[in-house]
């Protein structure tokens, strides 16, 4: 999903407004590798700290101490994270702004702290992951924008607004899904005395929090359609069929969700909404 998001942000969205993008193919590949390495490291460290909870919540998806040893998992984490930071630093130097390298360092630190501590803290962990996921869109745009400034050219204000609309969409869909996953995984989290949102305020109240954010997502989509999309029949049709209706259906199913199976289904449904939302970037090639 991260790779797809970054590829579509550059080649479908940005290059529909500025072609070719100031971010060259070579630099984009390096940026993508850096982000994917840090993301992979984040997944590995998360699995290392979640061995006990995953044995309860996802017994068929436990890989550490089953497929690979814990010591090898730590090695993989360090290698992926190291190269992610090094490549990110190299890119920052080529942009003549070493401060950009801090983004890759901070993201790596946040992923570690999230897995070690904040994942088990009510709502904060959900917000951190939602921010980091949406950052993949911002990074592609920021590197393009920085290169455009170096070349004394400014990117479109409309493009900037669209980019931030996708960032908000990515943030809310991820946040809702993270809360849903916490409700789904409550049994394993109870075993390690985690303080996730459903444990702190109860499963029913956590459901209502997720419901509230889902309604905000739906309202956000409606505002976007009204302000930017309503006059374009292709975008309008796509948004109604693949975003509005599924989000409305998601809210309907979430309202009555009770079992682990219900929340597992909702998690997959939200991932599908995320996918179609990001895929809509392809439509900019048509207009």
C-alpha positions in Angstrom: 0.0 0.0 0.0 2.9 2.4 0.8 4.6 1.6 -2.5 1.4 2.0 -4.5 0.7 5.3 -2.7 4.1 6.8 -3.5 4.1 5.6 -7.1 0.6 7.1 -7.8 1.4 10.3 -6.0 4.3 11.0 -8.3 3.3 9.5 -11.6 -0.5 9.9 -11.6 -1.0 12.9 -9.4 2.0 15.3 -9.5 2.9 14.6 -13.1 -0.7 15.4 -14.1 0.1 19.0 -13.0 3.9 19.2 -13.6 5.4 17.0 -16.3 8.0 15.8 -15.9 8.2 16.1 -12.1 11.3 17.8 -10.7 11.8 14.6 -8.7 13.7 12.4 -11.1 13.0 8.7 -11.5 16.4 7.9 -9.9 15.8 10.0 -6.8 12.2 8.8 -6.6 13.4 5.2 -6.5 15.9 6.0 -3.8 13.1 7.8 -1.8 10.9 4.8 -2.2 13.6 2.4 -1.1 14.3 4.5 1.9 10.7 4.7 3.0 10.1 1.0 2.3 13.2 0.0 4.3 12.0 2.1 7.3 8.5 0.7 7.0 9.8 -2.9 6.9 11.9 -2.2 9.9 8.8 -0.8 11.6 6.8 -4.0 10.9 9.7 -6.2 12.1 10.2 -4.3 15.4 6.4 -4.3 15.9 6.3 -8.1 15.5 9.3 -8.6 17.8 7.5 -6.7 20.7 4.1 -8.3 19.8 5.0 -12.0 19.9 2.9 -12.8 23.0 -0.2 -10.8 21.9 0.0 -12.2 18.3 0.0 -15.8 19.7 -3.5 -14.9 21.0 -4.8 -12.5 18.3 -3.2 -13.9 15.2 -1.8 -17.4 16.0 -1.5 -18.3 12.2 0.5 -15.1 11.5 3.3 -15.4 14.1 6.6 -15.6 12.2 9.2 -14.6 14.8 10.5 -17.6 16.8 8.6 -19.7 14.3 9.9 -18.9 10.8 12.9 -16.8 11.9 14.6 -16.5 15.2 14.2 -13.4 17.4 17.9 -12.6 17.0 17.7 -12.7 13.2 14.6 -10.5 13.4 16.6 -7.9 15.3 19.3 -8.1 12.7 16.8 -7.5 9.9 15.3 -4.6 11.7 18.7 -2.9 12.2 19.7 -3.5 8.6 16.5 -2.2 7.1 16.4 0.8 9.4 20.1 1.7 8.9 19.8 1.6 5.1 16.5 3.6 5.2 18.2 6.4 7.1 21.4 6.3 5.1 19.6 6.5 1.7 17.3 9.3 3.1 20.4 11.2 4.3 22.0 10.9 0.8 18.8 12.2 -0.8 18.7 15.1 1.7 22.3 16.0 0.8 21.5 16.0 -3.0 18.6 18.4 -2.2 21.1 20.7 -0.5 19.1 20.5 2.7 20.5 18.1 5.3 17.6 18.9 7.6 15.4 16.6 5.5 17.4 13.7 6.8 15.9 14.3 10.2 12.5 13.1 8.8 13.9 9.6 8.2 15.6 9.5 11.6 12.5 10.8 13.5 10.2 8.3 11.6 12.5 5.4 12.6 12.6 6.5 16.2 8.8 7.0 16.3 8.2 3.5 14.9 10.5 2.0 17.6 8.9 3.9 20.4 5.4 3.1 19.0 6.1 -0.6 19.0 7.9 -0.5 22.4 5.5 1.7 24.3 2.9 3.9 22.5 1.1 1.1 20.8 -0.2 0.1 24.3 -1.2 3.7 25.1 -4.8 4.8 24.5 -5.2 6.6 21.1 -1.6 8.1 21.0 -0.3 5.0 19.2 -3.2 5.2 16.7 -2.4 8.8 16.0 1.3 8.1 15.5 0.7 5.4 12.9 -1.9 7.4 11.1 0.5 10.4 10.9 3.4 8.1 9.6 1.2 6.4 7.0 0.0 9.7 5.6 3.6 11.0 5.6 4.4 8.8 2.6 2.3 11.1 0.4 3.7 14.3 1.9 7.3 13.1 1.4 6.9 12.6 -2.3 5.4 16.0 -2.7 7.9 17.8 -0.4 10.9 16.4 -2.3 9.3 17.4 -5.6 8.5 20.9 -4.1 12.0 21.4 -2.7 13.5 20.6 -6.2 11.0 22.9 -7.8 12.1 25.8 -5.5 15.8 25.1 -6.3 14.9 25.4 -10.0 13.0 28.7 -9.2 9.7 27.3 -10.1 6.6 26.9 -7.9 4.1 24.1 -8.1 0.4 24.5 -8.5 -1.7 25.7 -5.5 -4.4 23.4 -6.7 -2.0 20.4 -6.6 -1.0 21.4 -3.1 -4.7 21.4 -1.9 -5.2 18.0 -3.6 -2.1 16.6 -1.9 -3.3 17.7 1.5 -6.8 16.3 0.8 -5.2 12.9 0.2 -3.1 13.2 3.3 -6.3 13.9 5.4 -8.0 11.0 3.8 -5.1 8.7 4.5 -4.9 9.9 8.1 -8.6 9.3 8.9 -8.9 6.0 7.2 -5.7 4.7 9.0 -6.9 6.1 12.3 -10.3 4.4 12.1 -8.7 1.1 11.0 -6.2 1.3 13.9 -9.0 1.7 16.5 -10.9 -1.2 14.8 -7.8 -3.4 15.1 -7.4 -2.5 18.8 -11.0 -3.6 19.4 -10.4 -6.8 17.4 -7.2 -7.5 19.4 -8.5 -6.7 22.8 -8.0 -10.2 24.2 -4.2 -10.3 23.5 -3.7 -6.7 24.6 -5.4 -7.5 28.0 -2.8 -10.3 28.6 0.1 -7.8 28.4 -1.8 -5.1 30.4 -1.9 -2.7 27.5 -3.8 0.5 27.8 -5.4 0.7 24.3 -8.5 2.7 23.8 -11.0 -0.2 24.1 -9.3 -1.4 27.3 -9.3 2.0 28.9 -12.9 3.2 27.9 -14.5 -0.2 27.0 -15.2 -1.8 23.7 -18.6 -0.2 23.2 -17.2 3.4 23.7 -14.2 2.7 21.5 -16.7 1.6 18.9 -18.4 5.0 19.2 -15.1 6.8 18.9 -14.3 4.9 15.7 -17.8 5.7 14.5 -17.3 9.4 15.2 -14.1 9.5 13.1 -15.8 7.5 10.4 -18.6 10.1 10.2 -16.0 12.8 10.0 -14.4 10.9 7.1 -17.7 10.7 5.3 -18.4 14.4 5.8 -14.9 15.2 4.6 -15.6 13.2 1.4 -18.9 15.0 0.9 -17.2 18.4 1.2 -14.5 17.4 -1.3 -17.2 16.2 -3.8 -19.2 19.4 -3.3 -16.2 21.7 -3.7 -14.0 20.0 -6.3 -15.6 17.0 -7.8 -19.3 17.6 -8.5 -18.7 19.2 -11.9 -16.6 16.2 -13.2 -18.7 13.2 -14.0 -15.9 10.7 -13.9 -14.6 11.8 -10.5 -18.2 12.1 -9.2 -19.2 8.6 -10.3 -16.0 7.0 -9.0 -16.3 8.8 -5.6 -19.9 7.8 -5.1 -19.5 4.2 -6.1 -16.0 3.4 -4.6 -15.8 5.9 -1.6 -19.1 7.3 -0.4 -21.3 4.2 -0.6 -18.6 1.9 0.9 -17.9 4.4 3.7 -21.6 4.7 4.4 -21.9 0.9 4.5 -18.9 0.8 6.8 -20.5 3.1 9.3 -23.7 1.1 9.1 -21.9 -2.2 9.9 -19.7 -0.5 12.6 -22.7 0.7 14.5 -23.9 -2.9 15.1 -20.5 -4.6 15.3 -20.0 -6.8 18.3 -17.8 -9.8 17.6 -14.1 -10.2 16.7 -15.3 -11.5 13.3 -17.3 -8.3 12.8 -14.3 -6.1 13.5 -12.0 -8.3 11.3 -14.4 -7.7 8.4 -14.5 -4.0 9.1 -10.7 -3.8 9.1 -10.6 -5.4 5.7 -13.4 -3.1 4.4 -11.6 0.0 5.6 -8.4 -1.2 3.9 -10.4 -1.6 0.7 -11.7 2.0 1.0 -8.1 3.2 1.5 -7.1 1.3 -1.6 -9.8 2.8 -3.8 -9.2 6.3 -2.4 -5.5 6.1 -3.3 -6.3 4.5 -6.7 -8.4 7.6 -7.5 -5.2 9.4 -8.2 -5.2 7.6 -11.6 -8.2 9.7 -12.6 -6.1 12.8 -12.8 -4.5 11.3 -15.9 -7.9 11.4 -17.6 -8.7 15.1 -16.9 
